[in-house]
């Protein structure tokens, strides 16, 4: 699992600047399959990291492998 990376968006309304921070919880396998959750609040980060980890563990049991290798082997 990758460590969540904050993405920021600055909105300028003429007088002030509001900065929104979005956190992502991302899990991916070596073959490029992945899942990502946008974490709405920093306090929810643990919950979404748990969801990512649960997906990664389940995916490891039935990962079809690299899709390019599957296509290549069919030729």
mmCIF file of the N, C-alpha and C atoms, coordinates in Angstrom:
data_MODEL
# 
_entry.id   MODEL 
# 
loop_
_atom_site.group_PDB 
_atom_site.id 
_atom_site.type_symbol 
_atom_site.label_atom_id 
_atom_site.label_alt_id 
_atom_site.label_comp_id 
_atom_site.label_asym_id 
_atom_site.label_entity_id 
_atom_site.label_seq_id 
_atom_site.pdbx_PDB_ins_code 
_atom_site.Cartn_x 
_atom_site.Cartn_y 
_atom_site.Cartn_z 
_atom_site.occupancy 
_atom_site.B_iso_or_equiv 
_atom_site.pdbx_formal_charge 
_atom_site.auth_seq_id 
_atom_site.auth_comp_id 
_atom_site.auth_asym_id 
_atom_site.auth_atom_id 
_atom_site.pdbx_PDB_model_num 
ATOM 1   N N  . UNK A 1 1  ? 0.852   -1.172  0.000   1.00 0.00 ? 1  UNK A N  1 
ATOM 2   C CA . UNK A 1 1  ? 0.000   0.000   0.000   1.00 0.00 ? 1  UNK A CA 1 
ATOM 3   C C  . UNK A 1 1  ? 0.894   1.229   0.000   1.00 0.00 ? 1  UNK A C  1 
ATOM 4   N N  . UNK A 1 2  ? 0.465   2.225   -0.741  1.00 0.00 ? 2  UNK A N  1 
ATOM 5   C CA . UNK A 1 2  ? 1.196   3.482   -0.741  1.00 0.00 ? 2  UNK A CA 1 
ATOM 6   C C  . UNK A 1 2  ? 0.686   4.380   0.367   1.00 0.00 ? 2  UNK A C  1 
ATOM 7   N N  . UNK A 1 3  ? 1.550   5.237   0.847   1.00 0.00 ? 3  UNK A N  1 
ATOM 8   C CA . UNK A 1 3  ? 1.160   6.213   1.862   1.00 0.00 ? 3  UNK A CA 1 
ATOM 9   C C  . UNK A 1 3  ? 0.294   7.275   1.185   1.00 0.00 ? 3  UNK A C  1 
ATOM 10  N N  . UNK A 1 4  ? -0.812  7.646   1.817   1.00 0.00 ? 4  UNK A N  1 
ATOM 11  C CA . UNK A 1 4  ? -1.678  8.653   1.198   1.00 0.00 ? 4  UNK A CA 1 
ATOM 12  C C  . UNK A 1 4  ? -0.916  9.943   0.888   1.00 0.00 ? 4  UNK A C  1 
ATOM 13  N N  . UNK A 1 5  ? -1.201  10.524  -0.238  1.00 0.00 ? 5  UNK A N  1 
ATOM 14  C CA . UNK A 1 5  ? -0.538  11.743  -0.671  1.00 0.00 ? 5  UNK A CA 1 
ATOM 15  C C  . UNK A 1 5  ? -1.578  12.859  -0.713  1.00 0.00 ? 5  UNK A C  1 
ATOM 16  N N  . UNK A 1 6  ? -1.321  13.956  -0.006  1.00 0.00 ? 6  UNK A N  1 
ATOM 17  C CA . UNK A 1 6  ? -2.299  15.041  -0.056  1.00 0.00 ? 6  UNK A CA 1 
ATOM 18  C C  . UNK A 1 6  ? -2.265  15.763  -1.402  1.00 0.00 ? 6  UNK A C  1 
ATOM 19  N N  . UNK A 1 7  ? -3.433  16.049  -1.932  1.00 0.00 ? 7  UNK A N  1 
ATOM 20  C CA . UNK A 1 7  ? -3.557  16.840  -3.156  1.00 0.00 ? 7  UNK A CA 1 
ATOM 21  C C  . UNK A 1 7  ? -4.278  18.116  -2.765  1.00 0.00 ? 7  UNK A C  1 
ATOM 22  N N  . UNK A 1 8  ? -3.747  19.245  -3.139  1.00 0.00 ? 8  UNK A N  1 
ATOM 23  C CA . UNK A 1 8  ? -4.357  20.492  -2.711  1.00 0.00 ? 8  UNK A CA 1 
ATOM 24  C C  . UNK A 1 8  ? -4.972  21.243  -3.882  1.00 0.00 ? 8  UNK A C  1 
ATOM 25  N N  . UNK A 1 9  ? -6.038  21.932  -3.601  1.00 0.00 ? 9  UNK A N  1 
ATOM 26  C CA . UNK A 1 9  ? -6.698  22.797  -4.576  1.00 0.00 ? 9  UNK A CA 1 
ATOM 27  C C  . UNK A 1 9  ? -6.889  24.156  -3.920  1.00 0.00 ? 9  UNK A C  1 
ATOM 28  N N  . UNK A 1 10 ? -6.406  25.191  -4.552  1.00 0.00 ? 10 UNK A N  1 
ATOM 29  C CA . UNK A 1 10 ? -6.582  26.540  -4.018  1.00 0.00 ? 10 UNK A CA 1 
ATOM 30  C C  . UNK A 1 10 ? -7.686  27.235  -4.794  1.00 0.00 ? 10 UNK A C  1 
ATOM 31  N N  . UNK A 1 11 ? -8.623  27.831  -4.076  1.00 0.00 ? 11 UNK A N  1 
ATOM 32  C CA . UNK A 1 11 ? -9.735  28.547  -4.688  1.00 0.00 ? 11 UNK A CA 1 
ATOM 33  C C  . UNK A 1 11 ? -9.650  29.998  -4.231  1.00 0.00 ? 11 UNK A C  1 
ATOM 34  N N  . UNK A 1 12 ? -9.519  30.906  -5.178  1.00 0.00 ? 12 UNK A N  1 
ATOM 35  C CA . UNK A 1 12 ? -9.421  32.338  -4.869  1.00 0.00 ? 12 UNK A CA 1 
ATOM 36  C C  . UNK A 1 12 ? -10.744 33.006  -5.229  1.00 0.00 ? 12 UNK A C  1 
ATOM 37  N N  . UNK A 1 13 ? -11.362 33.641  -4.247  1.00 0.00 ? 13 UNK A N  1 
ATOM 38  C CA . UNK A 1 13 ? -12.659 34.266  -4.512  1.00 0.00 ? 13 UNK A CA 1 
ATOM 39  C C  . UNK A 1 13 ? -12.586 35.798  -4.580  1.00 0.00 ? 13 UNK A C  1 
ATOM 40  N N  . UNK A 1 14 ? -11.392 36.351  -4.672  1.00 0.00 ? 14 UNK A N  1 
ATOM 41  C CA . UNK A 1 14 ? -11.242 37.799  -4.761  1.00 0.00 ? 14 UNK A CA 1 
ATOM 42  C C  . UNK A 1 14 ? -10.691 38.413  -3.489  1.00 0.00 ? 14 UNK A C  1 
ATOM 43  N N  . UNK A 1 15 ? -11.078 37.877  -2.346  1.00 0.00 ? 15 UNK A N  1 
ATOM 44  C CA . UNK A 1 15 ? -10.590 38.403  -1.070  1.00 0.00 ? 15 UNK A CA 1 
ATOM 45  C C  . UNK A 1 15 ? -9.765  37.391  -0.296  1.00 0.00 ? 15 UNK A C  1 
ATOM 46  N N  . UNK A 1 16 ? -10.162 36.136  -0.391  1.00 0.00 ? 16 UNK A N  1 
ATOM 47  C CA . UNK A 1 16 ? -9.468  35.095  0.378   1.00 0.00 ? 16 UNK A CA 1 
ATOM 48  C C  . UNK A 1 16 ? -9.143  33.906  -0.511  1.00 0.00 ? 16 UNK A C  1 
ATOM 49  N N  . UNK A 1 17 ? -8.271  33.075  -0.017  1.00 0.00 ? 17 UNK A N  1 
ATOM 50  C CA . UNK A 1 17 ? -7.930  31.832  -0.712  1.00 0.00 ? 17 UNK A CA 1 
ATOM 51  C C  . UNK A 1 17 ? -8.288  30.676  0.214   1.00 0.00 ? 17 UNK A C  1 
ATOM 52  N N  . UNK A 1 18 ? -9.089  29.757  -0.290  1.00 0.00 ? 18 UNK A N  1 
ATOM 53  C CA . UNK A 1 18 ? -9.426  28.547  0.455   1.00 0.00 ? 18 UNK A CA 1 
ATOM 54  C C  . UNK A 1 18 ? -8.625  27.394  -0.140  1.00 0.00 ? 18 UNK A C  1 
ATOM 55  N N  . UNK A 1 19 ? -7.992  26.647  0.708   1.00 0.00 ? 19 UNK A N  1 
ATOM 56  C CA . UNK A 1 19 ? -7.205  25.504  0.242   1.00 0.00 ? 19 UNK A CA 1 
ATOM 57  C C  . UNK A 1 19 ? -7.889  24.236  0.704   1.00 0.00 ? 19 UNK A C  1 
ATOM 58  N N  . UNK A 1 20 ? -8.250  23.385  -0.258  1.00 0.00 ? 20 UNK A N  1 
ATOM 59  C CA . UNK A 1 20 ? -8.872  22.104  0.057   1.00 0.00 ? 20 UNK A CA 1 
ATOM 60  C C  . UNK A 1 20 ? -7.810  21.018  -0.071  1.00 0.00 ? 20 UNK A C  1 
ATOM 61  N N  . UNK A 1 21 ? -7.781  20.133  0.873   1.00 0.00 ? 21 UNK A N  1 
ATOM 62  C CA . UNK A 1 21 ? -6.817  19.038  0.851   1.00 0.00 ? 21 UNK A CA 1 
ATOM 63  C C  . UNK A 1 21 ? -7.578  17.732  0.703   1.00 0.00 ? 21 UNK A C  1 
ATOM 64  N N  . UNK A 1 22 ? -7.210  16.950  -0.290  1.00 0.00 ? 22 UNK A N  1 
ATOM 65  C CA . UNK A 1 22 ? -7.826  15.637  -0.487  1.00 0.00 ? 22 UNK A CA 1 
ATOM 66  C C  . UNK A 1 22 ? -6.779  14.578  -0.204  1.00 0.00 ? 22 UNK A C  1 
ATOM 67  N N  . UNK A 1 23 ? -7.123  13.609  0.605   1.00 0.00 ? 23 UNK A N  1 
ATOM 68  C CA . UNK A 1 23 ? -6.225  12.496  0.893   1.00 0.00 ? 23 UNK A CA 1 
ATOM 69  C C  . UNK A 1 23 ? -6.718  11.275  0.141   1.00 0.00 ? 23 UNK A C  1 
ATOM 70  N N  . UNK A 1 24 ? -5.783  10.485  -0.353  1.00 0.00 ? 24 UNK A N  1 
ATOM 71  C CA . UNK A 1 24 ? -6.122  9.255   -1.060  1.00 0.00 ? 24 UNK A CA 1 
ATOM 72  C C  . UNK A 1 24 ? -5.540  8.071   -0.309  1.00 0.00 ? 24 UNK A C  1 
ATOM 73  N N  . UNK A 1 25 ? -6.303  7.008   -0.226  1.00 0.00 ? 25 UNK A N  1 
ATOM 74  C CA . UNK A 1 25 ? -5.805  5.732   0.273   1.00 0.00 ? 25 UNK A CA 1 
ATOM 75  C C  . UNK A 1 25 ? -5.764  4.812   -0.937  1.00 0.00 ? 25 UNK A C  1 
ATOM 76  N N  . UNK A 1 26 ? -4.574  4.382   -1.329  1.00 0.00 ? 26 UNK A N  1 
ATOM 77  C CA . UNK A 1 26 ? -4.398  3.626   -2.570  1.00 0.00 ? 26 UNK A CA 1 
ATOM 78  C C  . UNK A 1 26 ? -3.702  2.300   -2.278  1.00 0.00 ? 26 UNK A C  1 
ATOM 79  N N  . UNK A 1 27 ? -4.216  1.235   -2.877  1.00 0.00 ? 27 UNK A N  1 
ATOM 80  C CA . UNK A 1 27 ? -3.557  -0.066  -2.818  1.00 0.00 ? 27 UNK A CA 1 
ATOM 81  C C  . UNK A 1 27 ? -3.387  -0.550  -4.246  1.00 0.00 ? 27 UNK A C  1 
ATOM 82  N N  . UNK A 1 28 ? -2.248  -1.146  -4.556  1.00 0.00 ? 28 UNK A N  1 
ATOM 83  C CA . UNK A 1 28 ? -2.039  -1.666  -5.905  1.00 0.00 ? 28 UNK A CA 1 
ATOM 84  C C  . UNK A 1 28 ? -1.149  -2.899  -5.842  1.00 0.00 ? 28 UNK A C  1 
ATOM 85  N N  . UNK A 1 29 ? -1.306  -3.750  -6.845  1.00 0.00 ? 29 UNK A N  1 
ATOM 86  C CA . UNK A 1 29 ? -0.481  -4.951  -6.929  1.00 0.00 ? 29 UNK A CA 1 
ATOM 87  C C  . UNK A 1 29 ? 0.610   -4.722  -7.980  1.00 0.00 ? 29 UNK A C  1 
ATOM 88  N N  . UNK A 1 30 ? 1.600   -5.591  -8.046  1.00 0.00 ? 30 UNK A N  1 
ATOM 89  C CA . UNK A 1 30 ? 2.684   -5.414  -9.020  1.00 0.00 ? 30 UNK A CA 1 
ATOM 90  C C  . UNK A 1 30 ? 2.220   -5.454  -10.474 1.00 0.00 ? 30 UNK A C  1 
ATOM 91  N N  . UNK A 1 31 ? 1.025   -5.965  -10.732 1.00 0.00 ? 31 UNK A N  1 
ATOM 92  C CA . UNK A 1 31 ? 0.520   -6.078  -12.097 1.00 0.00 ? 31 UNK A CA 1 
ATOM 93  C C  . UNK A 1 31 ? -0.250  -4.842  -12.545 1.00 0.00 ? 31 UNK A C  1 
ATOM 94  N N  . UNK A 1 32 ? -0.392  -3.857  -11.670 1.00 0.00 ? 32 UNK A N  1 
ATOM 95  C CA . UNK A 1 32 ? -1.071  -2.625  -12.056 1.00 0.00 ? 32 UNK A CA 1 
ATOM 96  C C  . UNK A 1 32 ? -2.532  -2.546  -11.668 1.00 0.00 ? 32 UNK A C  1 
ATOM 97  N N  . UNK A 1 33 ? -3.087  -3.597  -11.055 1.00 0.00 ? 33 UNK A N  1 
ATOM 98  C CA . UNK A 1 33 ? -4.469  -3.521  -10.576 1.00 0.00 ? 33 UNK A CA 1 
ATOM 99  C C  . UNK A 1 33 ? -4.460  -2.672  -9.310  1.00 0.00 ? 33 UNK A C  1 
ATOM 100 N N  . UNK A 1 34 ? -5.440  -1.804  -9.154  1.00 0.00 ? 34 UNK A N  1 
ATOM 101 C CA . UNK A 1 34 ? -5.437  -0.970  -7.965  1.00 0.00 ? 34 UNK A CA 1 
ATOM 102 C C  . UNK A 1 34 ? -6.837  -0.570  -7.552  1.00 0.00 ? 34 UNK A C  1 
ATOM 103 N N  . UNK A 1 35 ? -6.892  0.000   -6.377  1.00 0.00 ? 35 UNK A N  1 
ATOM 104 C CA . UNK A 1 35 ? -8.131  0.573   -5.859  1.00 0.00 ? 35 UNK A CA 1 
ATOM 105 C C  . UNK A 1 35 ? -7.733  1.837   -5.113  1.00 0.00 ? 35 UNK A C  1 
ATOM 106 N N  . UNK A 1 36 ? -8.546  2.859   -5.207  1.00 0.00 ? 36 UNK A N  1 
ATOM 107 C CA . UNK A 1 36 ? -8.254  4.117   -4.528  1.00 0.00 ? 36 UNK A CA 1 
ATOM 108 C C  . UNK A 1 36 ? -9.526  4.661   -3.890  1.00 0.00 ? 36 UNK A C  1 
ATOM 109 N N  . UNK A 1 37 ? -9.381  5.179   -2.720  1.00 0.00 ? 37 UNK A N  1 
ATOM 110 C CA . UNK A 1 37 ? -10.493 5.807   -2.013  1.00 0.00 ? 37 UNK A CA 1 
ATOM 111 C C  . UNK A 1 37 ? -10.109 7.248   -1.718  1.00 0.00 ? 37 UNK A C  1 
ATOM 112 N N  . UNK A 1 38 ? -11.018 8.175   -1.945  1.00 0.00 ? 38 UNK A N  1 
ATOM 113 C CA . UNK A 1 38 ? -10.820 9.551   -1.529  1.00 0.00 ? 38 UNK A CA 1 
ATOM 114 C C  . UNK A 1 38 ? -11.300 9.661   -0.092  1.00 0.00 ? 38 UNK A C  1 
ATOM 115 N N  . UNK A 1 39 ? -10.421 10.082  0.775   1.00 0.00 ? 39 UNK A N  1 
ATOM 116 C CA . UNK A 1 39 ? -10.733 10.166  2.198   1.00 0.00 ? 39 UNK A CA 1 
ATOM 117 C C  . UNK A 1 39 ? -11.336 11.543  2.478   1.00 0.00 ? 39 UNK A C  1 
ATOM 118 N N  . UNK A 1 40 ? -12.603 11.600  2.861   1.00 0.00 ? 40 UNK A N  1 
ATOM 119 C CA . UNK A 1 40 ? -13.265 12.897  3.018   1.00 0.00 ? 40 UNK A CA 1 
ATOM 120 C C  . UNK A 1 40 ? -12.771 13.707  4.211   1.00 0.00 ? 40 UNK A C  1 
ATOM 121 N N  . UNK A 1 41 ? -12.255 13.039  5.225   1.00 0.00 ? 41 UNK A N  1 
ATOM 122 C CA . UNK A 1 41 ? -11.800 13.738  6.421   1.00 0.00 ? 41 UNK A CA 1 
ATOM 123 C C  . UNK A 1 41 ? -10.598 12.986  6.974   1.00 0.00 ? 41 UNK A C  1 
ATOM 124 N N  . UNK A 1 42 ? -9.632  13.724  7.479   1.00 0.00 ? 42 UNK A N  1 
ATOM 125 C CA . UNK A 1 42 ? -8.421  13.098  8.005   1.00 0.00 ? 42 UNK A CA 1 
ATOM 126 C C  . UNK A 1 42 ? -8.749  12.055  9.073   1.00 0.00 ? 42 UNK A C  1 
ATOM 127 N N  . UNK A 1 43 ? -9.791  12.287  9.842   1.00 0.00 ? 43 UNK A N  1 
ATOM 128 C CA . UNK A 1 43 ? -10.179 11.339  10.891  1.00 0.00 ? 43 UNK A CA 1 
ATOM 129 C C  . UNK A 1 43 ? -10.657 10.013  10.316  1.00 0.00 ? 43 UNK A C  1 
ATOM 130 N N  . UNK A 1 44 ? -11.037 9.986   9.040   1.00 0.00 ? 44 UNK A N  1 
ATOM 131 C CA . UNK A 1 44 ? -11.493 8.752   8.393   1.00 0.00 ? 44 UNK A CA 1 
ATOM 132 C C  . UNK A 1 44 ? -10.352 7.973   7.736   1.00 0.00 ? 44 UNK A C  1 
ATOM 133 N N  . UNK A 1 45 ? -9.121  8.475   7.842   1.00 0.00 ? 45 UNK A N  1 
ATOM 134 C CA . UNK A 1 45 ? -7.993  7.870   7.141   1.00 0.00 ? 45 UNK A CA 1 
ATOM 135 C C  . UNK A 1 45 ? -7.779  6.414   7.538   1.00 0.00 ? 45 UNK A C  1 
ATOM 136 N N  . UNK A 1 46 ? -7.834  6.103   8.821   1.00 0.00 ? 46 UNK A N  1 
ATOM 137 C CA . UNK A 1 46 ? -7.638  4.721   9.271   1.00 0.00 ? 46 UNK A CA 1 
ATOM 138 C C  . UNK A 1 46 ? -8.670  3.781   8.658   1.00 0.00 ? 46 UNK A C  1 
ATOM 139 N N  . UNK A 1 47 ? -9.920  4.224   8.598   1.00 0.00 ? 47 UNK A N  1 
ATOM 140 C CA . UNK A 1 47 ? -10.992 3.401   8.028   1.00 0.00 ? 47 UNK A CA 1 
ATOM 141 C C  . UNK A 1 47 ? -10.704 3.067   6.566   1.00 0.00 ? 47 UNK A C  1 
ATOM 142 N N  . UNK A 1 48 ? -10.315 4.074   5.776   1.00 0.00 ? 48 UNK A N  1 
ATOM 143 C CA . UNK A 1 48 ? -10.079 3.840   4.360   1.00 0.00 ? 48 UNK A CA 1 
ATOM 144 C C  . UNK A 1 48 ? -8.767  3.087   4.106   1.00 0.00 ? 48 UNK A C  1 
ATOM 145 N N  . UNK A 1 49 ? -7.782  3.251   4.973   1.00 0.00 ? 49 UNK A N  1 
ATOM 146 C CA . UNK A 1 49 ? -6.574  2.438   4.854   1.00 0.00 ? 49 UNK A CA 1 
ATOM 147 C C  . UNK A 1 49 ? -6.912  0.976   5.132   1.00 0.00 ? 49 UNK A C  1 
ATOM 148 N N  . UNK A 1 50 ? -7.804  0.745   6.091   1.00 0.00 ? 50 UNK A N  1 
ATOM 149 C CA . UNK A 1 50 ? -8.241  -0.625  6.373   1.00 0.00 ? 50 UNK A CA 1 
ATOM 150 C C  . UNK A 1 50 ? -8.974  -1.212  5.167   1.00 0.00 ? 50 UNK A C  1 
ATOM 151 N N  . UNK A 1 51 ? -9.835  -0.414  4.521   1.00 0.00 ? 51 UNK A N  1 
ATOM 152 C CA . UNK A 1 51 ? -10.536 -0.893  3.318   1.00 0.00 ? 51 UNK A CA 1 
ATOM 153 C C  . UNK A 1 51 ? -9.532  -1.231  2.216   1.00 0.00 ? 51 UNK A C  1 
ATOM 154 N N  . UNK A 1 52 ? -8.509  -0.406  2.050   1.00 0.00 ? 52 UNK A N  1 
ATOM 155 C CA . UNK A 1 52 ? -7.485  -0.660  1.035   1.00 0.00 ? 52 UNK A CA 1 
ATOM 156 C C  . UNK A 1 52 ? -6.721  -1.939  1.335   1.00 0.00 ? 52 UNK A C  1 
ATOM 157 N N  . UNK A 1 53 ? -6.365  -2.127  2.587   1.00 0.00 ? 53 UNK A N  1 
ATOM 158 C CA . UNK A 1 53 ? -5.630  -3.326  2.985   1.00 0.00 ? 53 UNK A CA 1 
ATOM 159 C C  . UNK A 1 53 ? -6.480  -4.570  2.798   1.00 0.00 ? 53 UNK A C  1 
ATOM 160 N N  . UNK A 1 54 ? -7.762  -4.498  3.156   1.00 0.00 ? 54 UNK A N  1 
ATOM 161 C CA . UNK A 1 54 ? -8.673  -5.627  2.970   1.00 0.00 ? 54 UNK A CA 1 
ATOM 162 C C  . UNK A 1 54 ? -8.774  -5.988  1.496   1.00 0.00 ? 54 UNK A C  1 
ATOM 163 N N  . UNK A 1 55 ? -8.887  -4.984  0.613   1.00 0.00 ? 55 UNK A N  1 
ATOM 164 C CA . UNK A 1 55 ? -8.943  -5.239  -0.827  1.00 0.00 ? 55 UNK A CA 1 
ATOM 165 C C  . UNK A 1 55 ? -7.662  -5.904  -1.295  1.00 0.00 ? 55 UNK A C  1 
ATOM 166 N N  . UNK A 1 56 ? -6.517  -5.393  -0.834  1.00 0.00 ? 56 UNK A N  1 
ATOM 167 C CA . UNK A 1 56 ? -5.227  -5.928  -1.279  1.00 0.00 ? 56 UNK A CA 1 
ATOM 168 C C  . UNK A 1 56 ? -5.073  -7.397  -0.878  1.00 0.00 ? 56 UNK A C  1 
ATOM 169 N N  . UNK A 1 57 ? -5.478  -7.741  0.333   1.00 0.00 ? 57 UNK A N  1 
ATOM 170 C CA . UNK A 1 57 ? -5.378  -9.134  0.783   1.00 0.00 ? 57 UNK A CA 1 
ATOM 171 C C  . UNK A 1 57 ? -6.294  -10.048 -0.032  1.00 0.00 ? 57 UNK A C  1 
ATOM 172 N N  . UNK A 1 58 ? -7.514  -9.606  -0.292  1.00 0.00 ? 58 UNK A N  1 
ATOM 173 C CA . UNK A 1 58 ? -8.437  -10.414 -1.099  1.00 0.00 ? 58 UNK A CA 1 
ATOM 174 C C  . UNK A 1 58 ? -7.945  -10.514 -2.536  1.00 0.00 ? 58 UNK A C  1 
ATOM 175 N N  . UNK A 1 59 ? -7.417  -9.434  -3.076  1.00 0.00 ? 59 UNK A N  1 
ATOM 176 C CA . UNK A 1 59 ? -6.947  -9.423  -4.454  1.00 0.00 ? 59 UNK A CA 1 
ATOM 177 C C  . UNK A 1 59 ? -5.753  -10.355 -4.642  1.00 0.00 ? 59 UNK A C  1 
ATOM 178 N N  . UNK A 1 60 ? -4.913  -10.457 -3.635  1.00 0.00 ? 60 UNK A N  1 
ATOM 179 C CA . UNK A 1 60 ? -3.734  -11.318 -3.741  1.00 0.00 ? 60 UNK A CA 1 
ATOM 180 C C  . UNK A 1 60 ? -4.125  -12.776 -3.957  1.00 0.00 ? 60 UNK A C  1 
ATOM 181 N N  . UNK A 1 61 ? -5.295  -13.177 -3.462  1.00 0.00 ? 61 UNK A N  1 
ATOM 182 C CA . UNK A 1 61 ? -5.750  -14.561 -3.612  1.00 0.00 ? 61 UNK A CA 1 
ATOM 183 C C  . UNK A 1 61 ? -6.233  -14.893 -5.019  1.00 0.00 ? 61 UNK A C  1 
ATOM 184 N N  . UNK A 1 62 ? -6.767  -13.901 -5.744  1.00 0.00 ? 62 UNK A N  1 
ATOM 185 C CA . UNK A 1 62 ? -7.294  -14.203 -7.079  1.00 0.00 ? 62 UNK A CA 1 
ATOM 186 C C  . UNK A 1 62 ? -6.864  -13.189 -8.137  1.00 0.00 ? 62 UNK A C  1 
ATOM 187 N N  . UNK A 1 63 ? -5.670  -12.662 -8.012  1.00 0.00 ? 63 UNK A N  1 
ATOM 188 C CA . UNK A 1 63 ? -5.148  -11.741 -9.024  1.00 0.00 ? 63 UNK A CA 1 
ATOM 189 C C  . UNK A 1 63 ? -4.900  -12.512 -10.319 1.00 0.00 ? 63 UNK A C  1 
ATOM 190 N N  . UNK A 1 64 ? -5.438  -12.035 -11.442 1.00 0.00 ? 64 UNK A N  1 
ATOM 191 C CA . UNK A 1 64 ? -5.247  -12.750 -12.695 1.00 0.00 ? 64 UNK A CA 1 
ATOM 192 C C  . UNK A 1 64 ? -3.859  -12.558 -13.298 1.00 0.00 ? 64 UNK A C  1 
ATOM 193 N N  . UNK A 1 65 ? -3.040  -11.753 -12.669 1.00 0.00 ? 65 UNK A N  1 
ATOM 194 C CA . UNK A 1 65 ? -1.708  -11.491 -13.208 1.00 0.00 ? 65 UNK A CA 1 
ATOM 195 C C  . UNK A 1 65 ? -1.762  -10.368 -14.220 1.00 0.00 ? 65 UNK A C  1 
ATOM 196 N N  . UNK A 1 66 ? -0.622  -10.092 -14.844 1.00 0.00 ? 66 UNK A N  1 
ATOM 197 C CA . UNK A 1 66 ? -0.606  -8.980  -15.800 1.00 0.00 ? 66 UNK A CA 1 
ATOM 198 C C  . UNK A 1 66 ? -1.481  -9.257  -17.007 1.00 0.00 ? 66 UNK A C  1 
ATOM 199 N N  . UNK A 1 67 ? -2.321  -8.301  -17.349 1.00 0.00 ? 67 UNK A N  1 
ATOM 200 C CA . UNK A 1 67 ? -3.216  -8.495  -18.484 1.00 0.00 ? 67 UNK A CA 1 
ATOM 201 C C  . UNK A 1 67 ? -2.431  -8.585  -19.786 1.00 0.00 ? 67 UNK A C  1 
ATOM 202 N N  . UNK A 1 68 ? -1.311  -7.865  -19.879 1.00 0.00 ? 68 UNK A N  1 
ATOM 203 C CA . UNK A 1 68 ? -0.532  -7.938  -21.118 1.00 0.00 ? 68 UNK A CA 1 
ATOM 204 C C  . UNK A 1 68 ? 0.052   -9.333  -21.310 1.00 0.00 ? 68 UNK A C  1 
ATOM 205 N N  . UNK A 1 69 ? 0.449   -9.985  -20.196 1.00 0.00 ? 69 UNK A N  1 
ATOM 206 C CA . UNK A 1 69 ? 0.988   -11.343 -20.311 1.00 0.00 ? 69 UNK A CA 1 
ATOM 207 C C  . UNK A 1 69 ? -0.112  -12.310 -20.714 1.00 0.00 ? 69 UNK A C  1 
ATOM 208 N N  . UNK A 1 70 ? -1.327  -12.086 -20.217 1.00 0.00 ? 70 UNK A N  1 
ATOM 209 C CA . UNK A 1 70 ? -2.440  -12.950 -20.587 1.00 0.00 ? 70 UNK A CA 1 
ATOM 210 C C  . UNK A 1 70 ? -2.732  -12.834 -22.077 1.00 0.00 ? 70 UNK A C  1 
ATOM 211 N N  . UNK A 1 71 ? -2.696  -11.618 -22.588 1.00 0.00 ? 71 UNK A N  1 
ATOM 212 C CA . UNK A 1 71 ? -2.943  -11.395 -24.009 1.00 0.00 ? 71 UNK A CA 1 
ATOM 213 C C  . UNK A 1 71 ? -1.825  -12.012 -24.828 1.00 0.00 ? 71 UNK A C  1 
ATOM 214 N N  . UNK A 1 72 ? -0.597  -11.826 -24.387 1.00 0.00 ? 72 UNK A N  1 
ATOM 215 C CA . UNK A 1 72 ? 0.554   -12.372 -25.118 1.00 0.00 ? 72 UNK A CA 1 
ATOM 216 C C  . UNK A 1 72 ? 0.521   -13.898 -25.172 1.00 0.00 ? 72 UNK A C  1 
ATOM 217 N N  . UNK A 1 73 ? 0.120   -14.518 -24.026 1.00 0.00 ? 73 UNK A N  1 
ATOM 218 C CA . UNK A 1 73 ? 0.123   -15.987 -24.004 1.00 0.00 ? 73 UNK A CA 1 
ATOM 219 C C  . UNK A 1 73 ? -0.952  -16.571 -24.903 1.00 0.00 ? 73 UNK A C  1 
ATOM 220 N N  . UNK A 1 74 ? -1.975  -15.783 -25.228 1.00 0.00 ? 74 UNK A N  1 
ATOM 221 C CA . UNK A 1 74 ? -3.043  -16.261 -26.072 1.00 0.00 ? 74 UNK A CA 1 
ATOM 222 C C  . UNK A 1 74 ? -2.680  -16.250 -27.551 1.00 0.00 ? 74 UNK A C  1 
ATOM 223 N N  . UNK A 1 75 ? -1.560  -15.632 -27.887 1.00 0.00 ? 75 UNK A N  1 
ATOM 224 C CA . UNK A 1 75 ? -1.186  -15.553 -29.313 1.00 0.00 ? 75 UNK A CA 1 
ATOM 225 C C  . UNK A 1 75 ? -0.436  -16.769 -29.779 1.00 0.00 ? 75 UNK A C  1 
# 
